Amino acid sequence: MDHRNLIASIPPEEKDSLQQRSDTAGLRHLALYLSALGVISTCISMQVTLWPLLILPQGVLLAFLFTLSHECTHKTPFRTAWLNDAVGHLVAIPIALPFVWFRYFHLAHHKWTNHPEKDPELGGKPRPDNWRSLLIYLSGFPYWKSMAIVLIQNTFGRIDAPYLPARQHRAMRIEARALLFLYALAALSLLYSPNLFWLWLLPVLVGQPFLRLYLLAEHGLCPPVANMLENSRTTFTNQIVRFLAWNMPYHAEHHAFPNVPFHQLPGLHRWTRAHLKSTSDSYSEFTGDYVHSLKQ
C-alpha cells in the first residue's frame, strides 16, 4: 500500500482529528524548548563551573531550531496562523534560514521527495557517498555556504529557482536584507562584547553536525520512488530526540500526510507502522548502515 491509498483508508473523522492544530500544544512545546535554551544561555553568560561544556547542548538546541522552522513552513505547530509565521521569521535569525524562501524550497522538496534531479534538497547532487564528502557534509560548511549565497542573491533580487513564486520575490528580498542587517549589527557587537560568540556563533557551529546527521536519516539510503512510505524514513528514538525535532523522526508519516501537526504524528504512526518501508531502530543504527554504504 502506498501513502495515498493508506491516507485514503483512514476514516474521515479520524483524519479530521489527526489534522487538528493546537496553540496550547505548540506553545507548551515551544515554552519548554526556550526554557532549556534560556537556562543554558544563562549558565554560559554567568560562566558557571565547567560552563564550556554547555556549548554543545546550547549548539544542539540552536541547530535544531531548524525543525521548528520546518514545521512553521507547513503552518502546523500552532492553530493561529500568524503565530506560525511570526515564529518562523524569528527562528530564521539564529540559523540563517530565510523563512519565506524556505517555505517554497521545502514545498518543492515535498513535491519531488528524493528525486535525484528535481528535489531541491539534493540540488542535482548525490548524498555523501565517501568519507570525505560525508565529513564535509557533517561539518555544516555546505549549509552555511548555500545560505550565504541565498541571502546575497535574494538581497539583490536574483531569485530564479522555478519553485519560488514571483509574487513572493519582494518578500524574499526584504527578509534577506533584514537578516543581513541583523548579522551586520551582530558583527559590530563583537567589537564590544564576546557574548554573541559564546552564546550563538560557536554553539551553532558546534551543533550543526548533529543536525546534519539527523537530517541525513530522513531520506538517506531511501529509494527515489514516489511512495512517501518508502522514500522517507521513520527512525525510532527516545523522547529527547523527538522533543528536539518536534516529532519529525516520524518522517515517513510527515511526508505521507503533511497536514498533520507535530503532536498528532504519534497517532498517525499507529496507522502507518505496518506499511512503512524505510525505518531504523535508532540513529546509531542508521549511522552504522550509512557508513557501511560509503565507497572505500
N, C-alpha and C positions, 0 to 999 in steps of 0.2 A: 504493500500500500504506500503510495506517495503522499506528500504532505497535503496536497489539495483534496484528495479523497478522504484523508484522515480528518481534516478540519471540517469537511462537509458531513462527516459521520457523527460529529458531536451534536447532541440535541440543542435546538435553538436556545432554550432557556439557560442551559449550561454555558453555551457560547457567549450569551449576553452577560452572564455573571462573570466569566473569565475576563471580559473586556472592561469591567468596572474600574475606573481610576479612583484614586483616593488622595485628597490633600493630607488627611491625617496620616496615612501610611507613608507617604512621601516625605512629609515634614518631620515625622518621627525619625525616619532613617537618616535624613539629612542632618537633623539635630545631633544624633549620636555620632555621625561621621565628623561633623565640625567640632564637636566636643573633644573627640580624640585628637583631632588636629590642633585644637586650641591648647589642650593640656601639654602636648609635646612641644608646641611652639613656645609656651611659657617657660617650660623647663630649660629649653635651649637658650632662650633670652636671659634667664637668670643664671645660666651656666651652673646648674646643679651638678652634684658629684657624677662623674662619668658622662656628662652631657654629650660629648662627641658620639657616643654610642646611639644617641637618639636621632642622629642624622639619617640613618637607614629607615626606621619606621616613619619618620617625617617624609622622606622621599617617596616611600611606597604610597602613603596616603595622598600625597600631591599628585603623583603619576596616575594613580587610579581614579582621579577626578575625571579622567578620560571616559570612564564607563558611565559616569553621571551625565557628561556631555552627550554621549551616545544615546542615553535614554531620553534626554531632552529633545534630541532631533526627532524622536518618534512622538513627542508630546504625551508621554505616558507616566512620568514619575508623579505628576500632580493632576488633579482634576481641573484646577483653574488654569486656563490656557496661558495667561500672562506670566504665571509662576514658572512654567516650563521655559518660556523664552527668557525671562529675567535670569533664572539660574543658569541657563545655557550660556548666556552672554558673560555672566560673572565667572563661570568656570573657565571660559576661554582665556582669561588673563594669565593664570599661573601655568597653563600648559601650552600656550601659544597656538591654540586651535580655534581659528575664527569660526564662530558658531553658524552664521548664515551659510557660509561656504561649505562647512562640514555637513550641514543638513542635506544638501543636494549631492555632495560627494557620497554620503552614506546611503542615500536612497538609490543611487546608481549601483552601489555595492549590493544592495538587496535585490535589485533587478537582475544583476548579472553575477550573482554569487559564484565565486571560484572559476569563472570563465577566464581562460588564460589571457585573452586579448581585451575583453570588454570590462572586466571587473577593475574599477579604478584603484582598489587596494593593491592589486598586483601590478598595475601600470605596465602591462605587457611584459613583465619580467617574472621569472620563476621565483618561488620562495628559496631561501638559502638552501643550497644543496651540497655545500662542502664546509669544512671547519672555518675557513677564512671568511666566507660570506655570512656564516652564522654569527661569528663573533662581531663582525661589523654591524649586522642587524641588531644584535642584542645590546650593543653599545648605545643605541639610540641615535647615533650620528645621522643615519639616513632620514629619520623622522625630523630632527631639528633642521637639517638642511632643506628638506622639502617644505617645511612650514615657513622657513625664512623666504624661500622662493615664492611661495603662495602669497605671503604678506606683501612682498615687494611688488609682485605682478599685479595683485589686486589694488594696491595703492595707486598704481599708475594706469589702472583700467585695462590691463592686458589679461582679460578674462575670456578665454576662448574654448574651454572644455565644453563639449556638446551637452553634458548633463547639467550645466549651470545656466538656468533660465535668464534671458536678457532682462526680464522685469526685476530681477534681484541684483543686477550688476551694481547699481548705485549703492544699495545696502552693503554689498561686499566691499566696495571702495571705502565707504565710511567706516566700517568696522575694522578694516585693515589699518587705516590711518589712525584710528583711535588707539588700537593696540600698539602700534609703533610709537605713538606719542607717550603712552604709559611706560613703555620699555625705555624710552629716552630719559624720562623722569627717574626711573629706577636706576639707570646707569649713573645719572648725576648724583643720586642719593648715596651711592657707594663712595663718593669722594668725601663724604662727611661721616658715614657710619657703615660698618660691615654687616649690619643686622640682616639685610636682604640676602647677602651672600650665604649666611649660615641658616637662615630660615627658609629660603626659597631656592636660590640658584644652585648651590651644591646639592641639597637634598633632591631636587627634581632631576638632576643628572644621575645621582646615585640610584634613585628609584626606577629610572627608566628601563633598565634591563629586566626587572621583574615584570613590568607591564608588557614588554615585548615578548617575553617567554609565555606569559598568559595569553596574549593575543595570537601567538603562533598556533596555539592549541585549537583556536576556534575553527580554523579551516585547513590547517596543515595536515598533510597526509590524507586528506579527503578527496574523493574523485571529482573531476569537473563535470558534474551532471546537474540536471535541473531540479532533482528531488532534494528539498531542503533537509529531509531527514537523513540524507546521505552526504551532501556536500558541506554540512556543518556538524561540528562535534559537540556533544554534551559530555562534560567532564564532571565526574562525581568527586566531590571535595568536601572540605569542612566548612563550618558555619562562618569562620573568619574570612575565608576567601570569598564565599558567597556574599558576605556583607560588604567587603571591599568593592566587589564587582557588581553590586546591585543585582544579584542573582543571574548575571549573564553567563555563568558556567552552564546554565540550561540554554545553551546557544542554539542547538537544533530546534528547540521549542520556540525560541525567539524568532528564528528565521521562518519557521513554519507558520507562525501567527503573530506578526509584529505588533498588532494592536493590543496584545495582552501586556499589561503593566508588570513591572518587576516583581511586585508582591504576589501576583497571581501565577507566576511561572511554575512554582512547585505544583499547583493544582493542574496546570496544563500538562505537566510531566506525567501525571497519572494516566493521561490519555495517550501519550506518545511513547512511553518507555518500551512497550512491546514491539514498536515499529522502528526504533532508532537503528540506524546502520553504522554510524560512526560514534563510538564512545571510548572513553578512557576511565579507568577506575581511580586515577589521581593524576595530578600534573607531573609528578615524578615519573609515573608510568609513561605518559605521553612523551616527556623529555627523553627518556631512555629509548623509546621507539623511534623518535625523530633522529637522535644521534646515530642509531644503528642504520638509518636510511641514508646517511651522508656518504658522499663519494670519498673514497680513501685517497 
